[in-house]
Amino acid sequence: MVTARTRTFIAPSPLSLKMTTTSETHAKGTLFSISSLRTHVYDVICIGSGWASRPIASRAVAAGLTALIIDKDLMGGDCPFWACVPSKALLRPSEALEAANSVGGARERITKPSVDVEAVFARRDAFTRGWDDEKLLVPAILDTGTDLLRATGMLIGEKKVDVSSKDGGTAELIARHAVAVCTGSVPTIPDVPGLKEAKPWTPREATSSSKVPDHLIVIGAGAVGCEMATAYSSFGAEVTVISTTAEILPKVDHEAGQLVRKSLESRGVKFLLQTTLTRVERKGDASVLVMTSSGVSITASEILVAAGRKACTSGSMLEIFGAPPAGNPVEVDESLPRQTRRRQQLVLRRGGHQRPLAPDPHVQVPGQDSGECHHPAS
């Protein structure tokens, strides 16, 4: 049995959505508010605008159907705004500088040994278009013929979706064929006294910040934790990584994790492994006090929690179809369907790619994130 998270496609049967014809031309889609909707009925409705929903919607339109994508946040999900794209934009400059420093004939021309932090942030902002989705993903999605709706979507019955907006608008939408729940994943905040109250960074804040803390504590030593330790140490911050694991990057080969850790240590990053937090406290001067199981206490400027992710199904009402409670993965077999108690099928899809992956917005599983509940990976 494998598990996947949130890329959920709900249909009466695997063949309920037949894409047997293609249309080379289609009308451009429209970005709607609830009050401006021209119809409340679509062939396919997708809740969430990340990597799962966009292929579903565009293929439906190509087959001659109508499709609507609903998202309360930036259209495109985490990847282009808070995960894959900005994180790599932050990492690439130091990588290029280190590569040049390792080559004779190039290193002699380097006049400054570190990256220009302001220029790095400006480069990242260019990639995210200043977090303006109408300059980035909205036009691309509309070009496929898919309509967009800025709202919160919630299942209220078979192929029925309730939508609401910040201005108080509400409506009930109906899908002729299927509703796809593509809400991604959200960061997990460990149940440590004082941690939530300290309002820590999540990967979203880490990839979008334009300020460099003097000392950053990173909770978690997975992909995101190591990426942000790499980025912020290259910006000149003191970085301490705390993890319960015996080695960093526990999902990869032990020796590989060891090599990455030694490389980070050479940059000045400190590690406290096999260590748990016992308490976190945000001080009056905005600093953060972290107490650990080893008895070590650390005061830092900021704390980043990169300790994993969970399915973003809160408020989607998947429970009415027999799915597990919010935040839990949906169990599926190798072909990714799951029978519900109503004898419907929950089929997890990521466009045409149906290989079960880990719940990480960088990898975007047929079931992560990206997501509309949002973030960068863990």
Secondary structure, DSSP 8 states (H G I E B T S, - for coil): -EEE-SEEEEESSTTSS------S------EE-GGG-S-SEEEEEEES-STTHHHHHHHHHHTT--EEEEESS-TT-HHHHHSHHHHHHHHHHHHHHHHHHTSTTTGGG---SS--HHHHHHHHHHHTGGG-GGGTHHHHHHHTT-EEEESEEEEEETTEEEEE-TTS-EEEEEEEEEEEEE--EEE-----TTTTTT--B-HHHHHH-----SEEEEE--SHHHHHHHHHHHHTT-EEEEE-SSSSSSTTS-HHHHHHHHHHHHHTT-EEE-S--EEEEEE-TTS-EEEEETTS-EEEESEEEE-S-EEE--TTS-GGGGT--STT--EEE-TT-EEE-TTS-EEEE-BTTB-----S-TTT--------SS-----
